[in-house]
Amino acid sequence: MSPADPIVPDTIRTLAAFADLPLSPGREAAVTPVLRAWLADANALSRKMSASEYCALTPVTIFSHPPTEDSEGI
């Protein structure tokens, strides 16, 4: 694995094993370009959002649980 391209078949197999995701033999070839693109875009977004002009920005997504019969509407 090189620092310039950390997404290689061995990395894909290791990540799948850590995540307990079944990965059929040969599927690394299909996963590699998707993971490479995702990683590049995620790092670009991380660099952008780390800029000082975005420091006060907060996510708009709110995660909540629907009320249940035994809850008090929390």
C-alpha positions, -999 to 999 in steps of 0.1 A, spaced: 0 0 0 15 33 -10 6 67 6 -3 80 -28 -29 52 -33 -40 36 -1 -69 18 -18 -56 -15 -30 -72 -50 -29 -55 -59 4 -69 -27 20 -104 -35 7 -103 -70 20 -90 -58 54 -117 -31 57 -144 -56 48 -132 -80 74 -131 -53 101 -166 -42 92 -177 -79 92 -190 -75 56 -189 -105 33 -168 -99 2 -169 -124 -25 -135 -132 -42 -128 -108 -70 -152 -81 -57 -123 -59 -47 -121 -48 -84 -156 -35 -83 -152 -18 -49 -119 -1 -55 -129 27 -79 -160 36 -57 -139 37 -25 -112 57 -42 -137 83 -54 -154 84 -20 -122 88 -2 -109 116 -24 -143 135 -22 -145 129 16 -110 143 21 -118 173 -1 -149 180 19 -130 177 51 -104 201 40 -130 226 28 -151 224 60 -119 228 81 -115 263 67 -121 292 91 -151 306 72 -170 274 80 -161 271 117 -196 282 129 -215 260 104 -234 232 120 -252 202 103 -289 206 96 -296 169 99 -313 160 132 -314 124 142 -343 115 165 -362 84 175 -399 82 169 -420 81 201 -430 47 214 -460 37 235 -440 36 267 -420 69 260 -430 103 272 -427 119 238 -390 124 240 
